């Protein structure tokens, strides 16, 4: 690998890691206050206050946070490295997918819908125009 390619790869990995940490922090802080513990038969039972129609358990909420952060980090790193130039129909398809993901996330946690929408806007901002 030449120096330019190495620099581009390292830069994209660095920004992907930063984006992943930022995403994890946002998602975790929105859900951590809703996780509670009760003791039934002297054993802890965790539950999440429901805010949307999709009920979350402690495990599903935390796994969603981890998976969302890792996927966002990977997506950011790949987009920064490859720098695709979407055509007009691709922009429309990306917008439809972004709205769909935002609505799905909002069904589980309203703040997550807003976070996913902001994430998509930020990712669209780094894509070069044709």
LUMLUM-6959 format. One record per residue (C-alpha): x, y, z. Coordinates in steps of 0.2 Angstrom, whole numbers, padded with zeros to 4 digits, always signed. Example, Ala and Ser with C-alpha at 12.3 -4.5 7.8 and 13.67 -1.06 7.14 Angstrom:
REM LUMLUM-6959
+0062-0022+0039+0068-0005+0036
END
This chain:
REM LUMLUM-6959
+0000+0000+0000+0006+0017-0004+0006+0031+0009-0009+0040+0002-0020+0024+0003-0013+0020+0021-0017+0037+0027-0035+0036+0019-0038+0019+0027-0032+0025+0044-0042+0041+0043-0058+0032+0039-0055+0019+0053-0052+0033+0065-0068+0042+0061-0077+0026+0061-0071+0023+0078-0076+0040+0084-0093+0039+0076-0096+0022+0084-0091+0029+0102-0103+0044+0099-0117+0032+0093-0114+0021+0108-0115+0035+0120-0131+0043+0113-0140+0026+0112-0134+0020+0129-0138+0036+0138-0156+0036+0131-0160+0018+0137-0150+0017+0154-0162+0027+0164-0176+0016+0159-0168+0000+0165-0174-0005+0182-0172-0020+0194-0184-0028+0205-0181-0043+0217-0192-0057+0215-0189-0073+0226-0172-0065+0231-0166-0064+0213-0164-0048+0202-0176-0046+0188-0172-0032+0176-0185-0023+0165-0186-0008+0154-0200+0005+0155-0209+0004+0139-0211+0020+0128-0216+0012+0112-0225-0002+0105-0210-0013+0103-0206-0020+0121-0188-0021+0125-0179-0032+0138-0163-0027+0146-0153-0039+0135-0162-0034+0119-0160-0015+0123-0141-0017+0127-0138-0028+0112-0147-0016+0101-0136-0002+0107-0120-0012+0104-0125-0018+0087-0131-0001+0082-0115+0007+0087-0104-0006+0078-0114-0005+0062-0114+0014+0062-0095+0014+0065-0092+0001+0051-0104+0011+0039-0095+0027+0043-0078+0020+0040-0083+0012+0024-0092+0027+0017-0077+0038+0021-0065+0026+0013-0075+0021-0003-0083+0039-0005-0097+0033-0017-0106+0045-0028-0124+0041-0027-0135+0045-0042-0152+0053-0040-0162+0037-0039-0150+0031-0026-0152+0046-0015-0171+0043-0015-0168+0025-0010-0156+0030+0004-0169+0043+0010-0183+0030+0010-0172+0017+0020-0167+0031+0032-0185+0036+0036-0189+0017+0038-0175+0014+0050-0179+0030+0060-0198+0025+0061-0193+0007+0066-0181+0013+0080-0194+0026+0086-0206+0011+0089-0194+0004+0102-0187+0020+0109-0193+0038+0103-0176+0045+0105-0168+0032+0095-0179+0037+0080-0172+0055+0081-0154+0048+0083-0155+0037+0068-0162+0051+0058-0148+0063+0063-0136+0049+0059-0142+0047+0042-0142+0066+0039-0123+0066+0045-0119+0051+0034-0128+0059+0019-0118+0075+0022-0101+0066+0019-0106+0058+0003-0100+0068-0012-0112+0074-0025-0112+0070-0043
END
